[in-house]
């Protein structure tokens, strides 16, 4: 069970920090990722982080602006988003990598105004 939070409405150039709280799974063993889906577009992978070594991946579109992290003691993953752009507007989801259909949550809406 994954619950996303932290979304909101911000102006371009603003920042947000998303959280993904996990329960009912051995979070520390999972490779985790953030995904997003904009209206009329396919869901895409934004960033991911391995279970223990902190190795990360970022989509080119967010590289240098977003930072993924996790706290295995709190069973929580984060996505710090800086210098947000209107094209970052989407519903953001967290999931394991590879994705599990059983873990999709409701997501959190991020809206960036120009």
DOMAR-634514 format. One record per atom (N, C-alpha, C): residue in three letters; atom name; x, y, z. Coordinates in nm, 2 decimals, decimal comma, padded with zeros to 4 digits. Atoms other than C-alpha are relative to their C-alpha. Layout:
site residuo:ALA atomo:CA east:X north:Y up:Z
...
This chain:
site residuo:UNK atomo:N east:00,09 north:-00,12 up:00,00
site residuo:UNK atomo:CA east:00,00 north:00,00 up:00,00
site residuo:UNK atomo:C east:00,09 north:00,12 up:00,00
site residuo:UNK atomo:N east:-00,08 north:-00,12 up:00,01
site residuo:UNK atomo:CA east:00,15 north:00,33 up:-00,11
site residuo:UNK atomo:C east:-00,10 north:00,12 up:00,00
site residuo:UNK atomo:N east:00,08 north:-00,12 up:00,00
site residuo:UNK atomo:CA east:00,01 north:00,68 up:-00,04
site residuo:UNK atomo:C east:00,09 north:00,12 up:-00,03
site residuo:UNK atomo:N east:-00,08 north:-00,12 up:00,04
site residuo:UNK atomo:CA east:00,14 north:00,99 up:-00,22
site residuo:UNK atomo:C east:-00,07 north:00,12 up:00,06
site residuo:UNK atomo:N east:00,05 north:-00,13 up:-00,05
site residuo:UNK atomo:CA east:00,11 north:01,34 up:-00,08
site residuo:UNK atomo:C east:00,10 north:00,11 up:-00,03
site residuo:UNK atomo:N east:-00,09 north:-00,11 up:00,01
site residuo:UNK atomo:CA east:00,26 north:01,68 up:-00,11
site residuo:UNK atomo:C east:-00,02 north:00,08 up:-00,13
site residuo:UNK atomo:N east:00,03 north:-00,08 up:00,12
site residuo:UNK atomo:CA east:00,12 north:01,80 up:-00,45
site residuo:UNK atomo:C east:-00,07 north:00,13 up:00,03
site residuo:UNK atomo:N east:00,07 north:-00,12 up:-00,01
site residuo:UNK atomo:CA east:-00,03 north:02,13 up:-00,51
site residuo:UNK atomo:C east:00,01 north:00,09 up:-00,12
site residuo:UNK atomo:N east:-00,01 north:-00,10 up:00,10
site residuo:UNK atomo:CA east:-00,05 north:02,44 up:-00,72
site residuo:UNK atomo:C east:00,11 north:00,10 up:00,02
site residuo:UNK atomo:N east:-00,12 north:-00,09 up:-00,02
site residuo:UNK atomo:CA east:00,27 north:02,64 up:-00,77
site residuo:UNK atomo:C east:00,02 north:00,08 up:-00,13
site residuo:UNK atomo:N east:-00,04 north:-00,08 up:00,12
site residuo:UNK atomo:CA east:00,39 north:02,91 up:-01,01
site residuo:UNK atomo:C east:00,13 north:-00,06 up:-00,06
site residuo:UNK atomo:N east:-00,12 north:00,04 up:00,07
site residuo:UNK atomo:CA east:00,66 north:02,83 up:-01,26
site residuo:UNK atomo:C east:00,12 north:00,05 up:00,08
site residuo:UNK atomo:N east:-00,12 north:-00,04 up:-00,07
site residuo:UNK atomo:CA east:01,00 north:02,83 up:-01,09
site residuo:UNK atomo:C east:-00,01 north:-00,04 up:00,15
site residuo:UNK atomo:N east:00,02 north:00,04 up:-00,14
site residuo:UNK atomo:CA east:00,85 north:02,71 up:-00,76
site residuo:UNK atomo:C east:00,05 north:-00,14 up:00,03
site residuo:UNK atomo:N east:-00,04 north:00,13 up:-00,04
site residuo:UNK atomo:CA east:00,92 north:02,40 up:-00,56
site residuo:UNK atomo:C east:-00,11 north:-00,07 up:00,08
site residuo:UNK atomo:N east:00,08 north:00,09 up:-00,08
site residuo:UNK atomo:CA east:00,74 north:02,11 up:-00,40
site residuo:UNK atomo:C east:00,08 north:-00,12 up:00,04
site residuo:UNK atomo:N east:-00,06 north:00,13 up:-00,04
site residuo:UNK atomo:CA east:00,83 north:01,80 up:-00,21
site residuo:UNK atomo:C east:-00,11 north:-00,10 up:00,02
site residuo:UNK atomo:N east:00,10 north:00,10 up:00,00
site residuo:UNK atomo:CA east:00,63 north:01,49 up:-00,27
site residuo:UNK atomo:C east:00,05 north:-00,11 up:00,10
site residuo:UNK atomo:N east:-00,04 north:00,11 up:-00,09
site residuo:UNK atomo:CA east:00,62 north:01,20 up:-00,02
site residuo:UNK atomo:C east:-00,08 north:-00,12 up:-00,04
site residuo:UNK atomo:N east:00,07 north:00,13 up:00,03
site residuo:UNK atomo:CA east:00,53 north:00,83 up:-00,07
site residuo:UNK atomo:C east:00,02 north:-00,08 up:00,12
site residuo:UNK atomo:N east:00,00 north:00,08 up:-00,13
site residuo:UNK atomo:CA east:00,44 north:00,65 up:00,25
site residuo:UNK atomo:C east:-00,04 north:-00,15 up:-00,03
site residuo:UNK atomo:N east:00,03 north:00,14 up:00,03
site residuo:UNK atomo:CA east:00,45 north:00,27 up:00,23
site residuo:UNK atomo:C east:-00,04 north:-00,07 up:00,13
site residuo:UNK atomo:N east:00,04 north:00,08 up:-00,11
site residuo:UNK atomo:CA east:00,28 north:00,02 up:00,45
site residuo:UNK atomo:C east:-00,03 north:-00,14 up:-00,06
site residuo:UNK atomo:N east:00,03 north:00,14 up:00,04
site residuo:UNK atomo:CA east:00,23 north:-00,36 up:00,43
site residuo:UNK atomo:C east:00,10 north:-00,06 up:-00,09
site residuo:UNK atomo:N east:-00,11 north:00,06 up:00,09
site residuo:UNK atomo:CA east:00,55 north:-00,43 up:00,24
site residuo:UNK atomo:C east:00,13 north:00,03 up:00,06
site residuo:UNK atomo:N east:-00,14 north:-00,01 up:-00,04
site residuo:UNK atomo:CA east:00,92 north:-00,47 up:00,31
site residuo:UNK atomo:C east:00,06 north:00,11 up:-00,08
site residuo:UNK atomo:N east:-00,04 north:-00,12 up:00,08
site residuo:UNK atomo:CA east:00,99 north:-00,12 up:00,18
site residuo:UNK atomo:C east:00,15 north:00,00 up:-00,03
site residuo:UNK atomo:N east:-00,14 north:-00,02 up:00,02
site residuo:UNK atomo:CA east:01,36 north:-00,14 up:00,23
site residuo:UNK atomo:C east:00,06 north:-00,10 up:-00,10
site residuo:UNK atomo:N east:-00,05 north:00,09 up:00,10
site residuo:UNK atomo:CA east:01,39 north:-00,43 up:-00,01
site residuo:UNK atomo:C east:-00,04 north:00,04 up:-00,15
site residuo:UNK atomo:N east:00,06 north:-00,04 up:00,13
site residuo:UNK atomo:CA east:01,21 north:-00,25 up:-00,30
site residuo:UNK atomo:C east:00,08 north:00,11 up:-00,07
site residuo:UNK atomo:N east:-00,04 north:-00,10 up:00,09
site residuo:UNK atomo:CA east:01,36 north:-00,06 up:-00,58
site residuo:UNK atomo:C east:-00,13 north:00,09 up:-00,03
site residuo:UNK atomo:N east:00,12 north:-00,08 up:00,01
site residuo:UNK atomo:CA east:01,12 north:00,24 up:-00,60
site residuo:UNK atomo:C east:00,01 north:00,11 up:-00,10
site residuo:UNK atomo:N east:00,00 north:-00,10 up:00,10
site residuo:UNK atomo:CA east:01,02 north:00,50 up:-00,85
site residuo:UNK atomo:C east:-00,12 north:00,10 up:00,01
site residuo:UNK atomo:N east:00,10 north:-00,10 up:00,01
site residuo:UNK atomo:CA east:00,82 north:00,81 up:-00,91
site residuo:UNK atomo:C east:-00,04 north:00,00 up:-00,15
site residuo:UNK atomo:N east:00,06 north:00,00 up:00,14
site residuo:UNK atomo:CA east:00,59 north:00,82 up:-01,22
site residuo:UNK atomo:C east:-00,10 north:00,12 up:-00,01
site residuo:UNK atomo:N east:00,09 north:-00,11 up:00,01
site residuo:UNK atomo:CA east:00,37 north:01,09 up:-01,36
site residuo:UNK atomo:C east:-00,09 north:-00,02 up:-00,13
site residuo:UNK atomo:N east:00,08 north:00,01 up:00,12
site residuo:UNK atomo:CA east:00,08 north:01,11 up:-01,60
site residuo:UNK atomo:C east:-00,07 north:00,13 up:-00,02
site residuo:UNK atomo:N east:00,07 north:-00,12 up:00,04
site residuo:UNK atomo:CA east:-00,03 north:01,43 up:-01,77
site residuo:UNK atomo:C east:-00,12 north:-00,03 up:-00,08
site residuo:UNK atomo:N east:00,12 north:00,02 up:00,07
site residuo:UNK atomo:CA east:-00,37 north:01,47 up:-01,93
site residuo:UNK atomo:C east:00,03 north:-00,04 up:-00,15
site residuo:UNK atomo:N east:-00,01 north:00,05 up:00,14
site residuo:UNK atomo:CA east:-00,39 north:01,28 up:-02,26
site residuo:UNK atomo:C east:00,13 north:-00,06 up:-00,03
site residuo:UNK atomo:N east:-00,13 north:00,06 up:00,03
site residuo:UNK atomo:CA east:-00,04 north:01,13 up:-02,22
site residuo:UNK atomo:C east:00,01 north:-00,13 up:00,08
site residuo:UNK atomo:N east:-00,03 north:00,12 up:-00,07
site residuo:UNK atomo:CA east:00,10 north:00,80 up:-02,11
site residuo:UNK atomo:C east:00,07 north:00,02 up:00,13
site residuo:UNK atomo:N east:-00,08 north:-00,01 up:-00,13
site residuo:UNK atomo:CA east:00,23 north:00,74 up:-01,76
site residuo:UNK atomo:C east:00,15 north:-00,02 up:-00,03
site residuo:UNK atomo:N east:-00,14 north:00,01 up:00,02
site residuo:UNK atomo:CA east:00,60 north:00,80 up:-01,76
site residuo:UNK atomo:C east:00,08 north:-00,01 up:00,13
site residuo:UNK atomo:N east:-00,09 north:00,01 up:-00,11
site residuo:UNK atomo:CA east:00,89 north:00,72 up:-01,53
site residuo:UNK atomo:C east:00,07 north:00,13 up:00,02
site residuo:UNK atomo:N east:-00,06 north:-00,13 up:-00,02
site residuo:UNK atomo:CA east:01,03 north:01,03 up:-01,37
site residuo:UNK atomo:C east:00,14 north:-00,02 up:00,07
site residuo:UNK atomo:N east:-00,12 north:00,02 up:-00,07
site residuo:UNK atomo:CA east:01,29 north:00,90 up:-01,13
site residuo:UNK atomo:C east:-00,01 north:-00,13 up:00,08
site residuo:UNK atomo:N east:00,00 north:00,12 up:-00,09
site residuo:UNK atomo:CA east:01,39 north:00,59 up:-00,93
site residuo:UNK atomo:C east:00,12 north:-00,01 up:00,08
site residuo:UNK atomo:N east:-00,11 north:00,02 up:-00,10
site residuo:UNK atomo:CA east:01,61 north:00,48 up:-00,65
site residuo:UNK atomo:C east:00,01 north:-00,14 up:00,05
site residuo:UNK atomo:N east:-00,01 north:00,14 up:-00,04
site residuo:UNK atomo:CA east:01,75 north:00,15 up:-00,55
site residuo:UNK atomo:C east:-00,02 north:-00,01 up:00,15
site residuo:UNK atomo:N east:00,05 north:00,03 up:-00,14
site residuo:UNK atomo:CA east:01,68 north:-00,02 up:-00,22
site residuo:UNK atomo:C east:00,10 north:00,05 up:00,11
site residuo:UNK atomo:N east:-00,09 north:-00,02 up:-00,11
site residuo:UNK atomo:CA east:02,00 north:00,03 up:-00,03
site residuo:UNK atomo:C east:00,12 north:00,10 up:-00,03
site residuo:UNK atomo:N east:-00,12 north:-00,06 up:00,03
site residuo:UNK atomo:CA east:02,28 north:00,20 up:-00,21
site residuo:UNK atomo:C east:-00,01 north:00,15 up:-00,05
site residuo:UNK atomo:N east:00,02 north:-00,14 up:00,04
site residuo:UNK atomo:CA east:02,12 north:00,53 up:-00,31
site residuo:UNK atomo:C east:00,02 north:00,03 up:-00,15
site residuo:UNK atomo:N east:-00,02 north:-00,02 up:00,14
site residuo:UNK atomo:CA east:02,18 north:00,48 up:-00,68
site residuo:UNK atomo:C east:-00,14 north:00,05 up:-00,06
site residuo:UNK atomo:N east:00,12 north:-00,07 up:00,05
site residuo:UNK atomo:CA east:01,93 north:00,70 up:-00,87
site residuo:UNK atomo:C east:00,00 north:00,01 up:-00,15
site residuo:UNK atomo:N east:00,02 north:-00,02 up:00,15
site residuo:UNK atomo:CA east:01,79 north:00,75 up:-01,22
site residuo:UNK atomo:C east:-00,09 north:00,12 up:-00,01
site residuo:UNK atomo:N east:00,09 north:-00,11 up:00,03
site residuo:UNK atomo:CA east:01,63 north:01,06 up:-01,36
site residuo:UNK atomo:C east:-00,03 north:00,01 up:-00,15
site residuo:UNK atomo:N east:00,04 north:-00,03 up:00,14
site residuo:UNK atomo:CA east:01,44 north:01,12 up:-01,68
site residuo:UNK atomo:C east:00,07 north:00,13 up:-00,05
site residuo:UNK atomo:N east:-00,07 north:-00,12 up:00,05
site residuo:UNK atomo:CA east:01,62 north:01,38 up:-01,90
site residuo:UNK atomo:C east:-00,08 north:00,13 up:00,03
site residuo:UNK atomo:N east:00,09 north:-00,12 up:-00,02
site residuo:UNK atomo:CA east:01,32 north:01,62 up:-01,86
site residuo:UNK atomo:C east:00,01 north:00,06 up:00,14
site residuo:UNK atomo:N east:-00,01 north:-00,05 up:-00,14
site residuo:UNK atomo:CA east:01,38 north:01,65 up:-01,48
site residuo:UNK atomo:C east:00,14 north:00,00 up:00,05
site residuo:UNK atomo:N east:-00,14 north:00,01 up:-00,05
site residuo:UNK atomo:CA east:01,75 north:01,59 up:-01,45
site residuo:UNK atomo:C east:00,05 north:00,14 up:00,04
site residuo:UNK atomo:N east:-00,05 north:-00,13 up:-00,05
site residuo:UNK atomo:CA east:01,91 north:01,87 up:-01,24
site residuo:UNK atomo:C east:-00,10 north:00,09 up:00,07
site residuo:UNK atomo:N east:00,11 north:-00,07 up:-00,07
site residuo:UNK atomo:CA east:01,57 north:01,99 up:-01,11
site residuo:UNK atomo:C east:-00,06 north:-00,08 up:00,11
site residuo:UNK atomo:N east:00,07 north:00,09 up:-00,10
site residuo:UNK atomo:CA east:01,43 north:01,69 up:-00,92
site residuo:UNK atomo:C east:00,11 north:-00,08 up:00,07
site residuo:UNK atomo:N east:-00,09 north:00,09 up:-00,08
site residuo:UNK atomo:CA east:01,60 north:01,49 up:-00,64
site residuo:UNK atomo:C east:-00,09 north:-00,10 up:00,07
site residuo:UNK atomo:N east:00,07 north:00,11 up:-00,06
site residuo:UNK atomo:CA east:01,47 north:01,15 up:-00,53
site residuo:UNK atomo:C east:00,08 north:-00,04 up:00,12
site residuo:UNK atomo:N east:-00,07 north:00,05 up:-00,12
site residuo:UNK atomo:CA east:01,55 north:01,02 up:-00,18
site residuo:UNK atomo:C east:-00,10 north:-00,10 up:00,07
site residuo:UNK atomo:N east:00,09 north:00,09 up:-00,07
site residuo:UNK atomo:CA east:01,42 north:00,76 up:00,06
site residuo:UNK atomo:C east:00,05 north:-00,01 up:00,15
site residuo:UNK atomo:N east:-00,04 north:00,03 up:-00,14
site residuo:UNK atomo:CA east:01,42 north:00,69 up:00,44
site residuo:UNK atomo:C east:-00,06 north:-00,13 up:00,03
site residuo:UNK atomo:N east:00,05 north:00,13 up:-00,02
site residuo:UNK atomo:CA east:01,39 north:00,32 up:00,49
site residuo:UNK atomo:C east:-00,05 north:-00,02 up:00,14
site residuo:UNK atomo:N east:00,05 north:00,01 up:-00,14
site residuo:UNK atomo:CA east:01,34 north:00,37 up:00,87
site residuo:UNK atomo:C east:-00,14 north:00,05 up:00,01
site residuo:UNK atomo:N east:00,13 north:-00,06 up:00,00
site residuo:UNK atomo:CA east:01,03 north:00,57 up:00,79
site residuo:UNK atomo:C east:-00,09 north:-00,06 up:-00,11
site residuo:UNK atomo:N east:00,07 north:00,06 up:00,11
site residuo:UNK atomo:CA east:00,92 north:00,35 up:00,49
site residuo:UNK atomo:C east:-00,06 north:00,11 up:-00,09
site residuo:UNK atomo:N east:00,05 north:-00,11 up:00,08
site residuo:UNK atomo:CA east:00,89 north:00,67 up:00,29
site residuo:UNK atomo:C east:00,11 north:00,04 up:-00,10
site residuo:UNK atomo:N east:-00,08 north:-00,05 up:00,11
site residuo:UNK atomo:CA east:01,03 north:00,80 up:-00,04
site residuo:UNK atomo:C east:-00,05 north:00,14 up:-00,03
site residuo:UNK atomo:N east:00,03 north:-00,14 up:00,02
site residuo:UNK atomo:CA east:01,05 north:01,16 up:-00,14
site residuo:UNK atomo:C east:00,04 north:00,04 up:-00,14
site residuo:UNK atomo:N east:-00,05 north:-00,06 up:00,13
site residuo:UNK atomo:CA east:01,08 north:01,37 up:-00,46
site residuo:UNK atomo:C east:00,00 north:00,15 up:00,02
site residuo:UNK atomo:N east:-00,02 north:-00,15 up:-00,01
site residuo:UNK atomo:CA east:01,21 north:01,72 up:-00,42
site residuo:UNK atomo:C east:00,00 north:00,05 up:-00,14
site residuo:UNK atomo:N east:00,01 north:-00,06 up:00,14
site residuo:UNK atomo:CA east:01,11 north:01,92 up:-00,73
site residuo:UNK atomo:C east:00,02 north:00,15 up:00,01
site residuo:UNK atomo:N east:-00,03 north:-00,15 up:00,01
site residuo:UNK atomo:CA east:01,27 north:02,26 up:-00,79
site residuo:UNK atomo:C east:-00,01 north:00,05 up:-00,14
site residuo:UNK atomo:N east:00,01 north:-00,06 up:00,13
site residuo:UNK atomo:CA east:01,24 north:02,50 up:-01,07
site residuo:UNK atomo:C east:-00,11 north:-00,06 up:-00,09
site residuo:UNK atomo:N east:00,11 north:00,07 up:00,07
site residuo:UNK atomo:CA east:00,90 north:02,36 up:-01,17
site residuo:UNK atomo:C east:-00,04 north:00,07 up:-00,12
site residuo:UNK atomo:N east:00,04 north:-00,05 up:00,12
site residuo:UNK atomo:CA east:00,78 north:02,41 up:-01,52
site residuo:UNK atomo:C east:-00,15 north:-00,04 up:-00,03
site residuo:UNK atomo:N east:00,14 north:00,04 up:00,03
site residuo:UNK atomo:CA east:00,42 north:02,41 up:-01,66
site residuo:UNK atomo:C east:-00,01 north:-00,14 up:-00,06
site residuo:UNK atomo:N east:00,01 north:00,13 up:00,06
site residuo:UNK atomo:CA east:00,51 north:02,09 up:-01,85
site residuo:UNK atomo:C east:00,02 north:-00,11 up:00,11
site residuo:UNK atomo:N east:00,00 north:00,10 up:-00,11
site residuo:UNK atomo:CA east:00,56 north:01,92 up:-01,51
site residuo:UNK atomo:C east:-00,14 north:-00,03 up:00,06
site residuo:UNK atomo:N east:00,13 north:00,02 up:-00,04
site residuo:UNK atomo:CA east:00,19 north:01,94 up:-01,45
site residuo:UNK atomo:C east:-00,05 north:-00,14 up:-00,03
site residuo:UNK atomo:N east:00,04 north:00,14 up:00,01
site residuo:UNK atomo:CA east:00,06 north:01,59 up:-01,39
site residuo:UNK atomo:C east:-00,04 north:-00,06 up:00,13
site residuo:UNK atomo:N east:00,02 north:00,07 up:-00,12
site residuo:UNK atomo:CA east:-00,06 north:01,34 up:-01,14
site residuo:UNK atomo:C east:00,13 north:-00,08 up:00,02
site residuo:UNK atomo:N east:-00,12 north:00,08 up:-00,04
site residuo:UNK atomo:CA east:00,24 north:01,19 up:-00,96
site residuo:UNK atomo:C east:-00,03 north:-00,12 up:00,08
site residuo:UNK atomo:N east:00,02 north:00,13 up:-00,07
site residuo:UNK atomo:CA east:00,25 north:00,83 up:-00,84
site residuo:UNK atomo:C east:00,13 north:-00,05 up:00,04
site residuo:UNK atomo:N east:-00,12 north:00,08 up:-00,03
site residuo:UNK atomo:CA east:00,50 north:00,61 up:-00,67
site residuo:UNK atomo:C east:-00,04 north:-00,14 up:-00,02
site residuo:UNK atomo:N east:00,02 north:00,15 up:00,02
site residuo:UNK atomo:CA east:00,54 north:00,24 up:-00,73
site residuo:UNK atomo:C east:00,14 north:-00,06 up:00,01
site residuo:UNK atomo:N east:-00,12 north:00,07 up:00,01
site residuo:UNK atomo:CA east:00,80 north:-00,02 up:-00,72
site residuo:UNK atomo:C east:00,05 north:00,00 up:-00,14
site residuo:UNK atomo:N east:-00,06 north:00,02 up:00,13
site residuo:UNK atomo:CA east:01,04 north:-00,08 up:-01,01
site residuo:UNK atomo:C east:00,05 north:-00,14 up:-00,01
site residuo:UNK atomo:N east:00,11 north:-00,03 up:00,09
site residuo:UNK atomo:CA east:00,93 north:-00,28 up:-01,20
site residuo:UNK atomo:C east:-00,13 north:00,03 up:00,07
site residuo:UNK atomo:N east:00,13 north:-00,04 up:-00,06
site residuo:UNK atomo:CA east:00,58 north:-00,15 up:-01,15
site residuo:UNK atomo:C east:-00,08 north:-00,12 up:00,04
site residuo:UNK atomo:N east:00,09 north:00,10 up:-00,05
site residuo:UNK atomo:CA east:00,33 north:-00,35 up:-00,96
site residuo:UNK atomo:C east:-00,14 north:00,06 up:-00,01
site residuo:UNK atomo:N east:00,14 north:-00,04 up:00,02
site residuo:UNK atomo:CA east:-00,04 north:-00,32 up:-01,06
site residuo:UNK atomo:C east:-00,06 north:00,02 up:00,14
site residuo:UNK atomo:N east:00,07 north:00,00 up:-00,14
site residuo:UNK atomo:CA east:-00,13 north:-00,39 up:-00,69
site residuo:UNK atomo:C east:00,04 north:00,12 up:00,08
site residuo:UNK atomo:N east:-00,05 north:-00,11 up:-00,09
site residuo:UNK atomo:CA east:00,07 north:-00,09 up:-00,56
site residuo:UNK atomo:C east:-00,04 north:00,14 up:-00,05
site residuo:UNK atomo:N east:00,03 north:-00,14 up:00,04
site residuo:UNK atomo:CA east:-00,07 north:00,20 up:-00,76
site residuo:UNK atomo:C east:-00,10 north:00,06 up:00,10
site residuo:UNK atomo:N east:00,08 north:-00,08 up:-00,09
site residuo:UNK atomo:CA east:-00,22 north:00,46 up:-00,53
site residuo:UNK atomo:C east:-00,08 north:00,10 up:-00,08
site residuo:UNK atomo:N east:00,08 north:-00,10 up:00,06
site residuo:UNK atomo:CA east:-00,44 north:00,76 up:-00,60
site residuo:UNK atomo:C east:00,08 north:00,11 up:-00,06
site residuo:UNK atomo:N east:-00,09 north:-00,10 up:00,05
site residuo:UNK atomo:CA east:-00,14 north:00,98 up:-00,68
site residuo:UNK atomo:C east:-00,03 north:00,14 up:00,07
site residuo:UNK atomo:N east:00,02 north:-00,14 up:-00,05
site residuo:UNK atomo:CA east:-00,10 north:01,35 up:-00,60
site residuo:UNK atomo:C east:00,02 north:00,10 up:-00,11
site residuo:UNK atomo:N east:00,01 north:-00,09 up:00,11
site residuo:UNK atomo:CA east:-00,18 north:01,63 up:-00,83
site residuo:UNK atomo:C east:00,10 north:00,11 up:00,01
site residuo:UNK atomo:N east:-00,10 north:-00,12 up:00,00
site residuo:UNK atomo:CA east:00,10 north:01,88 up:-00,92
site residuo:UNK atomo:C east:-00,05 north:00,09 up:-00,12
site residuo:UNK atomo:N east:00,04 north:-00,10 up:00,11
site residuo:UNK atomo:CA east:-00,01 north:02,19 up:-01,12
site residuo:UNK atomo:C east:00,09 north:00,12 up:00,01
site residuo:UNK atomo:N east:-00,10 north:-00,11 up:00,01
site residuo:UNK atomo:CA east:00,24 north:02,44 up:-01,24
site residuo:UNK atomo:C east:-00,06 north:00,11 up:-00,09
site residuo:UNK atomo:N east:00,05 north:-00,10 up:00,08
site residuo:UNK atomo:CA east:00,11 north:02,77 up:-01,36
site residuo:UNK atomo:C east:00,11 north:00,09 up:-00,06
site residuo:UNK atomo:N east:-00,10 north:-00,08 up:00,07
site residuo:UNK atomo:CA east:00,30 north:02,99 up:-01,61
site residuo:UNK atomo:C east:-00,01 north:00,14 up:00,04
